[in-house]
Amino acid sequence: MEKIQSFKIHDREYETTYTANIQENGDGWIGWIEEHPKVKCQDTTIDALLKSLEHTLYETLEADWKAWDKQLEEDIKAGKLDKISF
């Protein structure tokens, strides 16, 4: 297996920087986001892979936020947060 290369991906919307680790794999490239294990991609070139990782990261973050919002809403309706005071 080839050496792992790291690139930074900055998400302007969330003001967070993520680490994209990529590695040559046969005729193509594989990659993953270190801080978000759900995000894994493969593509034919480094540039295409980095774009895929960035796109998949954004979609995953959006899905996570929507799931979190839904769970919070359900918890509020169920009264699970009634004992919390601010």
ROLOMAR-502463 format. One record per residue (C-alpha): residue number from 1; residue in one letter; x, y, z. Coordinates in steps of 0.1 Angstrom, whole numbers, padded with zeros to 4 digits, m for minus. Example, Ala and Ser with C-alpha at 12.3 -4.5 7.8 and 13.67 -1.06 7.14 Angstrom:
<vexros>
k = 1	r = a	c1 = 0123	c2 = m0045	c3 = 0078;
k = 2	r = s	c1 = 0137	c2 = m0011	c3 = 0071;
</vexros>
This chain:
<vexros>
k = 1	r = m	c1 = 0000	c2 = 0000	c3 = 0000;
k = 2	r = e	c1 = 0012	c2 = 0035	c3 = m0008;
k = 3	r = k	c1 = 0020	c2 = 0062	c3 = 0016;
k = 4	r = i	c1 = m0009	c2 = 0082	c3 = 0031;
k = 5	r = q	c1 = m0010	c2 = 0119	c3 = 0022;
k = 6	r = s	c1 = m0029	c2 = 0145	c3 = 0042;
k = 7	r = f	c1 = m0048	c2 = 0176	c3 = 0030;
k = 8	r = k	c1 = m0068	c2 = 0202	c3 = 0048;
k = 9	r = i	c1 = m0104	c2 = 0209	c3 = 0039;
k = 10	r = h	c1 = m0119	c2 = 0240	c3 = 0053;
k = 11	r = d	c1 = m0156	c2 = 0242	c3 = 0057;
k = 12	r = r	c1 = m0166	c2 = 0279	c3 = 0055;
k = 13	r = e	c1 = m0201	c2 = 0273	c3 = 0066;
k = 14	r = y	c1 = m0192	c2 = 0256	c3 = 0099;
k = 15	r = e	c1 = m0158	c2 = 0274	c3 = 0102;
k = 16	r = t	c1 = m0140	c2 = 0241	c3 = 0108;
k = 17	r = t	c1 = m0110	c2 = 0225	c3 = 0092;
k = 18	r = y	c1 = m0109	c2 = 0188	c3 = 0085;
k = 19	r = t	c1 = m0081	c2 = 0164	c3 = 0076;
k = 20	r = a	c1 = m0085	c2 = 0144	c3 = 0044;
k = 21	r = n	c1 = m0062	c2 = 0114	c3 = 0043;
k = 22	r = i	c1 = m0057	c2 = 0099	c3 = 0009;
k = 23	r = q	c1 = m0038	c2 = 0069	c3 = m0005;
k = 24	r = e	c1 = m0031	c2 = 0055	c3 = m0039;
k = 25	r = n	c1 = m0049	c2 = 0022	c3 = m0043;
k = 26	r = g	c1 = m0043	c2 = 0003	c3 = m0075;
k = 27	r = d	c1 = m0055	c2 = 0024	c3 = m0104;
k = 28	r = g	c1 = m0073	c2 = 0049	c3 = m0082;
k = 29	r = w	c1 = m0073	c2 = 0067	c3 = m0049;
k = 30	r = i	c1 = m0091	c2 = 0061	c3 = m0016;
k = 31	r = g	c1 = m0096	c2 = 0088	c3 = 0010;
k = 32	r = w	c1 = m0113	c2 = 0095	c3 = 0043;
k = 33	r = i	c1 = m0119	c2 = 0124	c3 = 0067;
k = 34	r = e	c1 = m0099	c2 = 0118	c3 = 0099;
k = 35	r = e	c1 = m0124	c2 = 0137	c3 = 0121;
k = 36	r = h	c1 = m0155	c2 = 0122	c3 = 0106;
k = 37	r = p	c1 = m0152	c2 = 0084	c3 = 0101;
k = 38	r = k	c1 = m0184	c2 = 0082	c3 = 0081;
k = 39	r = v	c1 = m0168	c2 = 0100	c3 = 0052;
k = 40	r = k	c1 = m0149	c2 = 0077	c3 = 0029;
k = 41	r = c	c1 = m0146	c2 = 0079	c3 = m0009;
k = 42	r = q	c1 = m0126	c2 = 0066	c3 = m0038;
k = 43	r = d	c1 = m0120	c2 = 0081	c3 = m0072;
k = 44	r = t	c1 = m0096	c2 = 0080	c3 = m0102;
k = 45	r = t	c1 = m0075	c2 = 0111	c3 = m0095;
k = 46	r = i	c1 = m0064	c2 = 0131	c3 = m0064;
k = 47	r = d	c1 = m0084	c2 = 0162	c3 = m0075;
k = 48	r = a	c1 = m0116	c2 = 0142	c3 = m0081;
k = 49	r = l	c1 = m0111	c2 = 0124	c3 = m0048;
k = 50	r = l	c1 = m0107	c2 = 0156	c3 = m0028;
k = 51	r = k	c1 = m0138	c2 = 0171	c3 = m0044;
k = 52	r = s	c1 = m0157	c2 = 0139	c3 = m0036;
k = 53	r = l	c1 = m0145	c2 = 0140	c3 = 0000;
k = 54	r = e	c1 = m0155	c2 = 0176	c3 = 0004;
k = 55	r = h	c1 = m0189	c2 = 0170	c3 = m0011;
k = 56	r = t	c1 = m0195	c2 = 0139	c3 = 0010;
k = 57	r = l	c1 = m0183	c2 = 0156	c3 = 0041;
k = 58	r = y	c1 = m0208	c2 = 0185	c3 = 0036;
k = 59	r = e	c1 = m0237	c2 = 0161	c3 = 0029;
k = 60	r = t	c1 = m0228	c2 = 0140	c3 = 0060;
k = 61	r = l	c1 = m0225	c2 = 0171	c3 = 0082;
k = 62	r = e	c1 = m0259	c2 = 0183	c3 = 0070;
k = 63	r = a	c1 = m0275	c2 = 0149	c3 = 0076;
k = 64	r = d	c1 = m0260	c2 = 0148	c3 = 0111;
k = 65	r = w	c1 = m0273	c2 = 0183	c3 = 0119;
k = 66	r = k	c1 = m0308	c2 = 0174	c3 = 0107;
k = 67	r = a	c1 = m0308	c2 = 0142	c3 = 0127;
k = 68	r = w	c1 = m0297	c2 = 0161	c3 = 0158;
k = 69	r = d	c1 = m0324	c2 = 0188	c3 = 0153;
k = 70	r = k	c1 = m0351	c2 = 0161	c3 = 0149;
k = 71	r = q	c1 = m0339	c2 = 0142	c3 = 0180;
k = 72	r = l	c1 = m0339	c2 = 0175	c3 = 0200;
k = 73	r = e	c1 = m0374	c2 = 0183	c3 = 0188;
k = 74	r = e	c1 = m0386	c2 = 0148	c3 = 0198;
k = 75	r = d	c1 = m0369	c2 = 0151	c3 = 0232;
k = 76	r = i	c1 = m0386	c2 = 0185	c3 = 0239;
k = 77	r = k	c1 = m0420	c2 = 0171	c3 = 0229;
k = 78	r = a	c1 = m0414	c2 = 0141	c3 = 0252;
k = 79	r = g	c1 = m0405	c2 = 0163	c3 = 0281;
k = 80	r = k	c1 = m0370	c2 = 0149	c3 = 0284;
k = 81	r = l	c1 = m0356	c2 = 0184	c3 = 0288;
k = 82	r = d	c1 = m0382	c2 = 0198	c3 = 0312;
k = 83	r = k	c1 = m0358	c2 = 0195	c3 = 0342;
k = 84	r = i	c1 = m0331	c2 = 0216	c3 = 0326;
k = 85	r = s	c1 = m0329	c2 = 0252	c3 = 0337;
k = 86	r = f	c1 = m0308	c2 = 0279	c3 = 0322;
</vexros>
